[in-house]
Amino acid sequence: MIKIILLVLLFFQISLKSTNSEDEYKILYKVDKKIITNFDLQNEQKYLLALNPSLSKISKKQIIEIAEQSLIRETIKDNEILKYYKIDYNSPSLAPLIKNIYTKLNMSTEDEFTDYLLSFDLELEEITRKLAIEAAWNKLIYDKYKNLINIDESKIKEKLNDDIKNTSKQKKFLISEILFDAKNELEFNKIYKDITTTIKEKNFKTAALIYSIADTSQNGGEIGWTSKNEISIDIYKELSSLKINQYSKVLKVASGFLIINLENIKEEKIEINQEYELKKRIAAEKNRQLNQYSIVFYKKIEKGTFIDEQ
């Protein structure tokens, strides 16, 4: 009888040890002076799966890799931001960003979104925190590079006047992007092969989540609806030759290599408020240049960051 009790106790201890080992606190990375733990990684996976349901179609290993890179990227940005100013996690400007997220997930209220997050064991505050970091990063990029933005307003205005005179309708394209970088031709070929394989086996959004270095990566590369006037001539030419659900050849841009996916096309009757449209086009060009600076600056600080895998 004593032997049986001892065996039961031994089994219980082994089971308890096994359970505790799964919940054991572990440091996975050190990014300069900040740490990333296994609990951080678990939460990041939940976050990515909640906001990108298509990730459920890929392997657990790939999800972990995406979550690791996402956390490292966020930590590097956070470290850099704090050199300049404090992040405002309660800014009213975050509310529209939250609404934009749950609207894309086909939800109509913040309460509905909160309940949805709870099903992933997440809280709205975590989403708000991430949005605050990204908003602060965008502010940092603007403050650093606003004086380098070069806008030829007369050229934009001239193009707008031509559009008003010669066009009654305009095409709009719903597009997504994958932006990647490569040190040499061998690396380029490997990454491009991996991207095209993932697109074929999964879809474009999943490939963007895995391989894109653009800020749009966490949204599956989604840029949204855009018109001819908001994109470069090269990208417009590519889009004009694509059918819906086709992606472009690789385009060389200042920040790397770009692949564009055409998700849909629509035509809109042009009823242009000239002043509003001019401001809109100028803003689009400013954002394009700031996005380029953002990628270049991130690459620079990433190279100077001490990242230690434990």
C-alpha positions in Angstrom: 0.0 0.0 0.0 2.9 2.3 0.9 4.5 1.6 -2.5 1.3 2.6 -4.3 1.1 5.9 -2.4 4.7 6.6 -3.2 4.1 5.9 -6.8 1.1 8.2 -6.9 3.0 11.0 -5.2 5.9 10.5 -7.6 3.6 10.7 -10.6 2.0 13.8 -9.2 5.3 15.5 -8.7 6.4 14.7 -12.3 3.1 16.0 -13.7 3.4 19.2 -11.6 7.0 19.8 -12.7 6.0 19.3 -16.3 3.1 21.7 -16.0 5.2 24.3 -14.2 8.0 24.0 -16.8 5.5 25.2 -19.5 4.6 28.2 -17.4 8.2 29.0 -16.4 9.4 32.5 -16.9 12.1 32.6 -19.6 14.0 35.5 -21.2 14.2 34.8 -24.9 15.9 38.0 -26.2 17.7 41.0 -24.9 17.2 44.1 -27.1 19.7 46.6 -25.7 18.6 46.9 -22.1 15.1 45.5 -22.6 14.1 41.9 -22.4 11.5 39.8 -24.3 10.1 36.8 -22.4 8.2 33.7 -23.4 5.1 35.3 -22.0 5.6 38.3 -24.3 5.9 35.9 -27.2 2.7 34.1 -26.3 0.8 37.4 -26.1 2.2 38.6 -29.4 1.1 35.4 -31.1 -2.4 35.9 -29.7 -2.4 39.5 -30.9 -1.3 38.6 -34.4 -3.8 35.8 -34.7 -6.6 38.1 -33.4 -5.9 40.8 -35.9 -4.9 38.5 -38.8 -7.2 35.4 -38.8 -5.4 34.2 -42.0 -2.4 33.4 -39.8 -4.3 30.4 -38.4 -3.5 28.7 -41.8 0.2 28.7 -41.3 2.4 26.5 -39.1 3.0 27.1 -35.4 6.7 27.6 -36.2 6.1 30.3 -38.7 3.7 32.1 -36.3 6.4 32.0 -33.6 9.0 33.4 -36.0 6.6 36.3 -37.1 5.8 37.0 -33.4 9.5 37.1 -32.5 10.4 39.6 -35.3 7.3 41.7 -34.5 8.4 42.0 -30.9 12.0 42.8 -31.7 10.9 45.5 -34.2 8.4 47.0 -31.7 11.1 47.0 -28.9 13.7 48.6 -31.1 11.2 51.4 -32.0 10.1 51.8 -28.4 13.7 52.2 -27.3 14.4 54.8 -30.0 11.2 56.8 -29.3 12.0 57.0 -25.5 15.2 58.8 -26.4 13.1 61.8 -27.5 9.8 61.8 -25.7 7.3 59.9 -23.5 4.7 57.8 -25.3 1.1 58.9 -24.7 -0.9 55.7 -24.2 -4.1 57.7 -23.5 -4.2 60.0 -26.5 -7.7 60.6 -27.9 -6.1 60.2 -31.4 -5.9 56.5 -30.8 -9.7 56.0 -30.8 -10.1 56.3 -34.6 -7.2 53.8 -35.0 -8.9 51.3 -32.8 -12.2 51.8 -34.7 -10.3 51.2 -38.0 -9.1 47.9 -36.7 -12.4 46.5 -35.6 -14.2 47.8 -38.7 -11.8 45.8 -40.8 -12.7 42.8 -38.7 -16.4 43.4 -39.6 -17.3 44.6 -36.1 -19.4 47.7 -35.4 -18.7 48.6 -31.8 -15.7 48.8 -29.4 -17.6 46.6 -27.0 -17.9 43.9 -29.6 -14.2 44.2 -30.3 -13.4 44.0 -26.6 -15.4 40.7 -26.3 -13.6 39.4 -29.4 -10.2 40.1 -27.9 -11.2 38.3 -24.7 -11.7 35.2 -26.7 -7.9 35.4 -27.4 -7.2 36.2 -23.7 -6.3 39.8 -24.7 -7.4 43.2 -23.5 -8.1 46.3 -25.4 -5.4 48.1 -23.5 -2.8 45.9 -25.1 -4.0 46.9 -28.6 -4.0 50.6 -27.5 -0.5 50.3 -26.2 0.8 49.0 -29.6 -1.1 51.7 -31.5 0.4 54.3 -29.2 4.0 53.0 -29.9 3.3 53.1 -33.7 1.8 56.6 -33.5 4.8 57.8 -31.5 7.1 56.3 -34.1 5.3 58.1 -36.9 5.7 61.3 -34.9 9.4 60.7 -34.5 9.9 60.1 -38.2 7.9 63.2 -39.0 9.9 65.4 -36.6 13.2 64.0 -37.9 12.5 64.3 -41.6 9.8 66.9 -42.1 12.4 69.4 -43.4 13.7 66.9 -46.0 10.3 66.4 -47.5 10.3 67.7 -51.1 6.8 68.5 -52.5 6.4 70.1 -55.9 3.0 71.6 -55.3 2.9 73.3 -58.7 3.4 69.9 -60.5 0.7 68.2 -58.4 -1.7 71.1 -59.1 -0.9 70.9 -62.8 -1.6 67.2 -62.9 -4.9 67.8 -60.9 -6.1 70.4 -63.4 -5.4 68.0 -66.3 -7.4 65.2 -64.6 -10.3 67.6 -64.0 -10.3 68.6 -67.7 -9.8 65.2 -69.3 -11.4 62.7 -67.0 -15.0 62.1 -65.9 -14.3 58.8 -64.1 -11.2 57.4 -62.4 -10.1 53.9 -61.6 -9.3 53.0 -58.0 -7.2 50.0 -57.0 -7.4 48.0 -53.8 -3.9 46.9 -53.2 -1.5 45.2 -50.8 2.3 45.2 -50.7 5.3 43.2 -49.8 8.5 45.1 -49.3 11.7 43.2 -48.7 15.4 43.7 -48.8 18.4 41.6 -49.8 22.1 42.0 -49.4 23.0 40.2 -52.7 21.5 38.4 -55.6 21.6 35.0 -53.8 19.6 36.3 -50.9 17.2 38.1 -53.2 16.5 34.9 -55.1 15.9 32.9 -51.9 13.6 35.5 -50.4 11.7 35.9 -53.6 11.3 32.2 -54.0 10.0 31.9 -50.4 7.6 34.7 -51.0 6.1 33.3 -54.2 5.9 29.8 -52.7 4.0 31.2 -49.7 1.6 33.1 -52.0 0.9 30.0 -54.0 0.5 27.7 -51.0 -1.3 30.2 -48.7 -2.0 33.7 -50.0 -0.5 37.2 -50.5 -1.5 38.5 -47.0 0.2 35.6 -45.3 3.4 36.2 -47.3 3.3 39.9 -46.3 3.0 39.0 -42.7 6.0 36.7 -42.9 8.4 38.5 -45.2 7.4 42.2 -45.6 9.5 44.8 -43.8 7.0 47.6 -44.4 4.9 49.0 -41.6 1.8 47.5 -43.4 3.1 44.0 -42.7 1.0 43.5 -39.6 -2.1 44.2 -41.7 -1.2 41.6 -44.3 0.4 44.3 -46.4 -2.9 46.1 -46.9 -2.5 49.6 -48.3 -6.2 50.1 -49.2 -7.9 51.9 -52.1 -5.7 54.2 -54.1 -5.9 56.0 -57.4 -3.5 56.8 -60.2 -2.6 60.1 -58.7 -1.5 58.6 -55.4 1.0 56.2 -56.7 4.1 56.3 -58.9 4.0 55.9 -62.7 5.8 52.6 -62.5 3.4 51.1 -60.0 0.4 52.4 -62.0 1.8 50.7 -65.1 2.1 47.4 -63.3 -1.4 47.6 -61.8 -2.8 48.4 -65.2 -1.4 45.2 -66.6 -2.7 43.0 -63.7 -5.9 41.1 -63.3 -7.7 40.9 -59.9 -5.8 38.7 -57.5 -2.6 38.9 -59.5 0.7 40.4 -58.2 3.3 42.4 -59.9 6.9 41.7 -60.9 9.5 43.0 -58.4 9.9 46.7 -58.5 13.1 48.3 -57.2 12.3 51.2 -54.8 14.5 53.3 -52.6 13.9 51.2 -49.5 14.2 47.8 -51.1 12.2 45.5 -53.4 8.4 45.9 -53.8 5.7 43.5 -54.9 2.1 44.8 -55.3 -1.0 42.7 -55.2 -4.2 43.8 -57.0 -7.2 42.8 -54.9 -9.9 44.7 -56.6 -10.7 47.6 -59.1 -13.6 50.0 -59.2 -14.5 53.1 -61.2 -15.7 56.3 -59.5 -17.3 59.3 -61.1 -15.1 62.3 -60.4 -16.7 65.1 -58.6 -13.6 67.0 -57.5 -13.4 69.7 -54.9 -10.2 71.1 -56.3 -8.9 72.5 -53.0 -9.7 69.3 -51.0 -8.2 67.1 -53.7 -5.0 69.1 -53.9 -4.5 68.8 -50.1 -5.2 65.1 -50.4 -2.6 64.5 -53.1 0.0 66.6 -51.3 -0.7 64.6 -48.1 -0.4 61.3 -50.0 3.0 62.4 -51.4 4.2 63.5 -47.9 3.2 60.1 -46.5 4.9 58.3 -49.3 8.2 60.1 -48.6 7.8 59.6 -44.8 7.2 55.9 -45.2 10.5 55.7 -47.2 12.3 57.6 -44.4 10.7 55.4 -41.8 12.1 52.2 -43.4 15.5 53.6 -44.0 15.8 55.0 -40.4 14.6 51.7 -38.9 17.2 49.8 -40.8 19.9 52.2 -39.5 18.9 51.8 -35.8 18.4 48.1 -36.1 22.1 47.7 -37.2 23.2 49.6 -34.1 21.0 47.6 -31.7 22.4 44.9 -29.5 20.1 41.9 -29.9 21.1 38.8 -27.8 19.1 35.6 -28.2 19.2 33.7 -24.8 
